[in-house]
Amino acid sequence: MNIQPNTFTYVTISCWIMFSLTWIWYGNKTKENVRPLTFREKISAFMGFVIVFAALYLPLWTTKGIGRIVISRNAVVEIIGLILCISGVFIAIWSRLLLGWNWSGGVSAKKGHELIDSGPYALVRHPIYTGFITGVIGTCLVMGSLSGIIVTVLYTLGLFGKIDKEEKLLCNIFGDSYLDYRKRTYKLIPFIW
């Protein structure tokens, strides 16, 4: 048994398709890495996304086991989820476009790396992650599955580790400029953390 997709489901899927197309289109439009990413790092990142989206949309195939629905699927919850998904994906895409040639799929310095501090980067140091996590939480609310909750928690915890590595790298690259930037911005959640 599976759940029937509704308008909320289709809109979240459309958001993630836009997200994916942006990442594919701009994936190679970046400055050269100081240390190229390994094949393993690239495959791990890709598989991470596959696992996240398979877990989020698992109820479309089965509602048994971890695919079971544990969040009530009602209009209020789904509207909140939809708003979070749309806004999260928008923030992630906007942030990716602003980062431009400085973006990297892994924790990596770029040749001619620049510190971007405009748009969402004026508030948060890692707005792509803020947007992605927000979008995933929203999708999780729309789909309502245990698998969605599990993958949301695990992926968010994984990003915390990646953020710490990025912060150290950026401190090494930009020194005092990055330390000043850290003082006036939040790590992930505006006005909170």
C-alpha positions in Angstrom: 0.0 0.0 0.0 1.2 3.5 -0.7 -0.1 7.1 -0.4 -1.6 8.8 -3.4 0.3 11.9 -4.4 -1.7 15.2 -4.0 -1.0 18.8 -5.1 1.3 19.3 -2.1 3.4 16.3 -3.1 3.6 17.4 -6.8 4.7 21.0 -5.8 7.4 19.7 -3.5 8.6 17.4 -6.3 8.7 20.4 -8.7 10.7 22.4 -6.2 13.3 19.6 -5.9 13.4 19.2 -9.6 14.2 23.0 -9.9 16.8 22.6 -7.2 18.4 19.6 -9.0 18.4 21.3 -12.4 20.1 24.4 -10.9 22.8 22.2 -9.3 23.3 20.2 -12.6 23.4 23.4 -14.7 25.9 25.2 -12.5 27.7 22.1 -11.3 30.8 22.7 -13.5 30.6 26.5 -13.5 33.0 26.9 -10.7 36.6 27.9 -10.1 39.2 25.2 -10.0 39.6 23.5 -6.6 43.0 23.8 -4.9 42.6 20.1 -4.2 40.3 18.3 -6.7 37.5 16.3 -5.2 38.0 12.6 -5.4 35.7 10.3 -7.3 34.6 8.8 -3.9 33.7 12.3 -2.6 31.6 13.0 -5.7 29.8 9.7 -5.6 29.2 10.0 -1.8 27.6 13.5 -2.3 25.4 12.2 -5.1 24.4 9.1 -3.2 23.6 11.3 -0.2 21.0 13.1 -2.2 19.6 9.9 -3.7 19.1 8.5 -0.2 17.5 11.7 1.2 15.0 11.9 -1.6 14.2 8.2 -1.7 13.5 8.3 2.1 11.4 11.5 1.8 9.2 10.0 -0.9 9.2 6.4 0.3 5.5 6.6 1.1 4.7 6.9 -2.6 5.9 3.2 -2.9 5.1 1.8 0.6 3.7 2.9 3.9 5.0 -0.2 5.7 8.0 -0.2 8.0 9.9 3.1 8.0 7.7 4.3 5.2 4.7 4.4 7.5 3.0 7.7 8.0 3.6 9.2 11.5 2.7 12.9 10.9 -0.9 13.5 10.2 -1.5 14.4 6.6 -3.9 17.3 6.9 -4.2 20.5 5.0 -2.7 22.7 7.8 0.4 20.5 8.2 0.8 20.2 4.4 0.5 23.9 3.8 3.1 24.6 6.5 5.3 21.9 4.9 4.8 23.4 1.4 5.7 26.9 2.6 8.9 25.6 4.2 9.8 23.5 1.1 9.2 26.4 -1.3 11.1 29.0 0.8 13.9 26.6 1.6 14.5 25.6 -2.0 14.3 29.3 -3.0 16.9 30.2 -0.4 19.2 27.4 -1.4 19.0 28.2 -5.1 19.4 32.0 -4.5 22.4 31.3 -2.3 24.0 28.9 -4.8 23.6 31.6 -7.6 25.2 34.2 -5.4 28.1 32.0 -4.5 28.6 31.4 -8.2 32.1 30.3 -9.2 33.1 29.9 -5.5 30.8 27.0 -4.9 32.2 23.5 -4.2 30.4 20.3 -3.7 32.8 19.3 -1.0 34.8 21.1 1.6 37.4 22.6 -0.8 39.3 25.8 -1.3 39.1 27.4 -4.8 41.8 29.2 -6.7 41.0 32.9 -6.3 38.4 32.1 -3.6 36.2 35.1 -2.7 34.2 35.7 0.5 30.6 36.3 -0.4 28.7 38.4 2.2 25.6 39.7 0.3 22.0 38.5 0.0 21.3 35.6 2.5 25.1 35.5 3.2 24.7 38.9 5.0 22.6 37.1 7.7 23.8 33.4 7.6 27.2 31.9 6.7 25.7 28.7 5.3 22.4 29.7 3.7 22.5 26.8 1.1 22.3 24.4 4.1 19.7 26.6 5.8 17.6 26.4 2.7 18.2 22.7 2.0 17.3 21.7 5.6 14.2 23.9 5.6 13.1 22.4 2.3 13.7 18.9 3.5 11.7 19.6 6.7 8.9 21.0 4.7 8.9 17.9 2.4 9.0 15.7 5.5 5.8 17.5 6.8 4.1 17.0 3.4 4.9 13.3 3.2 4.6 12.6 6.9 6.8 9.4 7.0 9.1 8.0 9.6 11.7 7.6 6.9 11.5 11.3 6.2 12.0 12.2 9.8 15.0 9.8 10.2 16.7 11.1 7.0 16.0 14.7 8.0 17.6 14.3 11.4 20.6 12.3 10.1 21.3 14.6 7.2 21.1 17.7 9.4 23.6 16.2 11.8 25.9 15.3 8.9 25.7 18.9 7.7 26.7 20.2 11.1 30.0 18.3 10.7 30.5 19.6 7.2 29.8 23.2 8.4 32.6 22.9 11.1 35.1 21.7 8.4 34.0 24.6 6.1 34.4 27.1 8.9 37.9 26.0 9.6 38.8 26.1 5.9 37.4 29.5 5.5 39.2 30.8 8.6 42.5 29.5 7.0 41.7 31.1 3.7 40.4 34.5 4.8 41.9 34.9 8.3 40.6 38.0 10.1 38.2 38.9 7.3 36.3 35.6 8.0 36.5 36.1 11.8 34.9 39.6 11.4 32.3 38.0 9.1 31.6 35.4 11.7 31.0 38.0 14.4 28.3 39.8 12.4 26.5 36.7 11.0 24.8 33.5 12.3 26.0 30.1 11.4 22.8 28.5 10.1 19.6 30.0 11.7 19.0 33.7 11.4 18.9 35.6 14.7 19.3 32.3 16.7 22.5 30.3 15.8 
